[in-house]
Amino acid sequence: MVMKVNLGTMELEILGMNFGCVLSALSDAKIPEKECLLPLVSKLLGYCIVAASTTVKLPQILKILKHGSVRGLSVPSFELELIGYTIALAYCIHKGLPFSAYGELAFLLIQAIILIAIIYYYSPPMGSKTWMKALVYCGLAPTVLAGKIDPGLFEILYASQHAIFFCARVPQIWKNFTNKSTGELSFLTCFMNFAGSLVRVFTSIQEKTPLSVLMGSAIGIMTNGTILSQIMMYQKPVLKKEKKED
């Protein structure tokens, strides 16, 4: 149920979050017990991540549209990221995890599709190879999201998505390093990705999600943190140079 109220035992459950024990403790002028407070904080943070995820990639999308350029962006990185989101979302749905534990994946997947379309638009003319990749994804993604594949293969796919996300970040990290520039990468988008991974480690522990889900968040902290540090390192000199020229 979305909302459940039981005044007799002081229960107030909304979207799976039980505020009853907290309200009961506060009414007695006591500090809520850790066993009561941490699960509630975890749920609240989980829903905050889901809410924030609706705009995570918007700064990146707007930056590309504003400059009409995908300079410095690694196309394979964004393509692999799209595949990773698809597999991760399908797995969480069919494992029956609470929406607060994975909901951001749905919004990130939608934004990733839009972002890929924009990147393709501003990239050099699409060749047959690019069209083929797009058609294969459109053909397979609905099957994966519907869970209409062998359970064993599903587990293998999910296990591989950590490697996919890692490999999705490596080309961009390497491109930033070799160019000594992060091009049109959005600081705000990368920061939100890093912060989301950081918070998701805490919520995953509290929600008792599978270890593989926790590993994904840890990889996200490492790779997103690296890209974020590159942005701070390489974009700062560029901004100073632009100010001097003005």
C-alpha positions, 0 to 999 in steps of 0.5 A: 500500500502507498499509505497505511495509518494505524493510530492504535500502535502509532504506525504511519507508513507512506511509500514504504517509509514508517514514520510511526516509531520516529513520531512516537519517540519524538512525542515522548521527547526521546531521540529515535532508536538507530534501528528506527531512524536509519531505515527511514533515512535510507528510504528518504535518501533513496527517493531523493536520488530518484527525484534528483535523477529526473534532471541528472543528465539535463545539464549535459543535454543543454550544454550540447544543445547550447554549443551545438557540439559534442567536442571531447565526448566519447561516443562509446562511453555514452553507448555503453552507459545506455546498455548498462542502464538497460540491464540494471533496470531490468534486473532490479525490476524482475528481482522485485526490489523496492522502487526507492532502491533503483527508481533512478535507473528508469529516469537515467535510461530515458535521459540516456536515450535522449542524450545518445540521439543528440550526440548522434545528431551533432556527430559526423554523419551516421554510418551503417555501423551506427545505424546497425547498433541503434537497430540492435538495441531497439530490438533487444532492449524491450526483451531484456526489460520485459525479462523474457530471457533465460534466468541464467543468462539474466544473471550473467548479463547483470554480472557483466553490467558492472564491467560495462559501466566501468568500460563506459567510463574508461574511454571518456577518462582516457580521452580527457587525459590525452586531450588535457580537456573535458570538452563539453562534459557537464560538471553538474551532471558528473557531480550528481552522478558521483553524489548519487553513487555515494548515497546509493552505497548507504541505501543499498546497505540499509535495503539489504540489496544484493552485493552486486548492486552495492558493487555497482555503486562502488564502481560508480564512485570510483569512475565518476569521481575520476571524471569529476576530478578531471573536470575540476583539473582541466576546466579551471585553466580554460576558464582562467584563460577565457577571463584573461581574454575578456 
